[in-house]
Amino acid sequence: MVFINLYSDTQSTPTAEMRQAMAEAEVGDEQAGLDPTVDTLCEKVAALLGKEQALFLPSGTMCNATAILVHCERGDEIIAHETSHIINFEGGGPAALAGALVRPLTGARGQFAGDDVRAAVRPTSRYHPRSRLLAIEQTANLGGGSVWPMAAVEEVSSAAREAGLKVHMDGARLLNAVVASNGRAADYGAHVDTLWIDLSKGLGCPVGGVLAGDAAFIDEAWRWKQRLGGAMRQAGIIAAAGVYALDHHVDRLAQDHANARLFADLMGEHARVEIASEGVDTNIVFLDLTLDGVSAADVSARALENGLRIGATAATRLRAVTYLNLAVDDITAAAKILCDTLDSFS
């Protein structure tokens, strides 16, 4: 049976060429700064994002957690969109690890405006938590993979800095935004204090994220990395995947975006499917189902039996995500499986 996985771009797997680069990687003691491959990766990411230094970490969630721990003290408040990853998908990390609150903002497609930030900043008082950090998610996952325009990032960042807040970008899919907008990652980086990129989504690496900021921030981030588990020692084996990906897998993200649009076009022809109003900016497609008495989870479960893994993110909503291991034929086959699955409920 055909099996196609549209559950997430975290389902991507290393190419043969990436595996070869990993096998041949020069390694050393990462913590002592003696792993040349890790150093190369961090230097490449720092330059890409326009920051002084960068730090290799096991995951994007750990990048967010580390940044929050550096920026916030216990009782401080973070301002973020209500659909953001740090609120919904990190196990309550800001509260559990940093003792920080998160004040959620609303707004279409996972985004908000400068005036929303100004309204959310707390007055200075011993009775209030201290507004400390603004977090922006690029792209906005639950906003349909929407791309924050550069002007919007500049607007909300300026509002935060007017109030003395630091600004952090969850850049899990930042490079998708860069490719979709024909922009530069460093231009986004210029409007935030800290940001990171994920290696294990669209770039196809098996593990890792890289967090960037100024030298003082990275020095403190290293302290928290040590507290949270320490160095990865001969991490050049996995860092080599990131180096390879940055050299070979960035521009090709455009194909993932084209595949996502193709999937949306094919599924939009089905009578029981509406493409969510978020639209398709990058590699994420939300499908809203109109099947009486049938949930998205029901459809997801039956689709899996038929050879397609696709996520159910709400009662009647499915999410499909494209990535480098999927060809056009996989997309057309996935659409047929899902259409046949939907028809089986009628």
N, C-alpha and C positions, 0 to 999 in steps of 0.2 A: 504493500500500500504506500502511496505517496505520502510523505510527511513534510509539511511546510510550517515553519515557526514564525509567526508574526507577533508574538507576545511582547517582545521588547527588543531594542537594539543591543541590550546586554546579552542577547543570545548569539551575537556574532562570535565567530571563531577565527583564530589566526590562520592566515594563508600559509602555504608552503614556504614562500619566500620569507615571511616574518619568522616562522619557526627556524629557518636556517640562520637568520640573523641572531636569534636568541641562542642557538647552539654554538655560534662562533663568538659570542660576546666576551670581551675582556672584562674581568671582574676584579673586585678588591673589597676592602672594608669600607662600606658606605658611610658608617658613622664617623670614621676618621677622615672622610673626604678622599679616600683612596680607591674608589671604584670609578674608573674613567668613563664607563658607559652611563652610570647614574649622573655623573657630573655633566656629561654631554647633553643628556636629556634635560636636566634642570636649566642649563645654559640656553638651550634651544627654546624652551618654554618661556623663560624670563624674557628673552629677546622678542619672541612672538607676541607676548602680552604687554610689552613695554614696561617691564618692572625690573628692579635691581637684581633680585634673586628669586629662586624658586626651590620648592621642597617636594621630593617624591614621596607619596603616601600610598597605602594599600588600596584606598577607595575614595570615591567622590564624597561619600557621606563623612568619611574621616577628614576630608578637606574642609567641609563645612563645619564640622565639630571643632576642629583645630582653630579655624579662624574665629569662631564665636568665643572659644576659650581665651584667645589672645585679646580680643576686642572688649569683652564684657566681664564685669565683676558680678558677684552674686546679687540678685535683686534688680539688675539692669533689665531694660526692655529693648527688644528687637522689633522693628517694624517690617512687615513682610505681607505679601498677598495671601489671602486666606487659602488659596490652593497650593501654596508653595511646598516644595519638598521638605524643607526644614520643619514645617508644621505637621505634615501628613505622613511622611515616609521615613522618618529617622528615629523612631522609637521614643519620642519625647526627649531626644538628646539635649536640646538647649536647656531644658529644665533639669534633667537628670545629671548632666555633666557640668554645666556652667551655672546652674541656678538662675537662669535668665528666663524672663517671660517673653512671649511673642504677641505683639498686637497686630491682629489681622486686618488687612485692608481689602475692600471689594474693588471690582473693576473688570471690565470686559476682557476676555482672552488672557487672563492671568496678569494683567497690567494695571497700573494706576497712574495718577498724575501728581505733579508737584504740589498742588493744593491739598491733595489727599495726605501727603506726607506732612505738610505744615499743620493740618488739622489733627494729625495723630501724635505729634510731638507733645510731650507732657510739660506743663508749666513747672518751673523749678520750685520744688517744695519738698520738705522732709516727709510729707505724707504720700508722695507719688513715687512710683518707680522712676528711675532715671532713664530717659530715652538715650540710647547709646549707639545703636547700629541700625542702618537700613540695609535690607537684603533684597537683591534683585535676581530673579531666575531667568536665565537666557539660554535656550529658548524656554518659554513658559509651557511646561509639560501638559498640565491639565487645561491650559488655554489652547490646546490643539497644536502644540509645538510652535506657537506664535513667536515671531521675531520682534523683540523690542527695537523700535527705530532708534538710531543714534540720538536724534533730537530728544526723544522721550527719556532715554537714559541720562542725558545731560540735564534735563529739566528736573527729574526727581533727585539726582545727585546734588544739584545745586541747592535744592530745597533742604536736603539733609545737612549739607555742609553749612548752610546759613544758621542752622540750629546747633552746630557743633557735633553732629553725628559723624561716625565713620560709615563708609559705604563698602559693602561686600557684594560681589557677584557670584552666585552659584552658576558656574559656566559649564555645567555638565554637557550641554549641547551648544556651547558658544560657537564652535567652528561650523556647525550647521547654519547658525545665524549669519556668520561671516560669509559663507559661500552663497547663501540665499540672497544676501543683500549686496554682494560684491563689495563688501567692506574690508576693514582691517581689524584684527583682534586688538592690536595696540591702541586703536582709536577708542574702542570700548574701555580698555584698561585705563586710559587717561582720565576717565570720569569716575573711577572707583579706586578705593585704597587697596583692596585685595580681591583676587579672583583666581579661578582654577579651571582646568580643563580635564575632562574625563578621557581616559585612554581606552576604556573597555566598552564603549558604546559604538558610535559610528566609526571610530578609528580601528576597531577590530582587535584590540589587544586583549590578552587574557585577564589582566589585572591592572589596577592602578589609576591614580589621579595625580596631578601636579598643581600645587598651590603656589601662588606668586604674590609678591608684595615688596616693600622696601626692605633693606638689610636688617633694620631693627625688628620689623615684624617677623621675618624669617628666623631670626635668632630666637625669639620667643616661641615661634611655632616649633622649632626643634626641641625646646624644653618640654612642650606639651606632647610632641611625638614620643619623647623618651618616657614620659609619664603614662602615656596610653599604650605602650607596648615596646618601645625602643626601635632601634635600627633594624634593617632587614639584611644587614651584612652584605653578602655577595649578590646584591640585588641587580647587578648589571644584566643578569640573565633575563629578567622581566623588563628592565628598563630598555633593553635593546629593542623590544617590541614597540615601545613608544617612539624611539628614535626612528625606526623603520616607518612607522605609521605617519609620523609628521612629514617624512620625506616622500611618501607614496600614496597616502590614503586621504588627504585633505580635499583636493580638488574633486575627487571622485564622489564626494558626498552629494554632489549635484545629481548623480544617478539615483541615489536613494530618494531624493526629493521627487524626481521624475517618476520613480516607481510608486511612490505614495500617491501622487496625483493620478496615475493610471489606475491604481486600485480604487481610489475614490470615484473615478469616472465609471468604472465597471460596476461598482456596487450601487452607485447612484441610479442605475437603470432598473434596479429591483424595486418592485412596488411597495415592499415592506421596509425599505431603508431610506433614511434621509441623511445626507452628509451634514454633520453638525455645523451650526452657524459659525463655529470657530474657523472653518475653512481648512485649507491645507497649505501652510507656509513652508514646511520643511518635510520631515520624514514621519510625521505622526498623523494618523487619520482616525477621527471619531465617527462612529456610525450610530445613529439613533434608530431604534427598531420600533415598528408599529404593529406588533403581533399581540393580539388580545390574549391575556392570560399566560403569556410566555415571556420569561425574563431573559435578559442578556446572558445570565449565568447558564440558563437552560440551553441556549443556543451555543454558547462556548463549549459546554460539555459534550453536546452532540457533534459539534464540528471537530472536536478532538478525536472522537470515535471515527470520524470520516477522514482524518489525516491532516487537520489544520488546527494549530494552536493559536488562539486569539484571546485576548484578555477582556473580561467584563469589568468595567470600572464603575458602573452604576446600574440601577434596576433595568434600564432599557438601553444601555450604551455599551458598545464594544470599542476597544482601542486596538488598532493595528499599527505596527512600527516596522519600517523598512531599514535594511542595513546591507553591508557589503557582500554577504554571502547569498543574497537573493538576486536572481536574474529576472528578466521580464517574463520568461516562461513560468517562473514560480509565482509571479503576481497574478497572471491570468489563470493559472491553475488554482490558486488560493481563492480567487473570486468565484470560480465555478463551484468549488467545494462549499463555500459559504452560501452561495445562492441555492444550491441543491439542499443544503441543510435547512435553510429558511423555508424552502418549499415543502420539506418533509413535515413541517408543523401545521400546514394548512389542510 
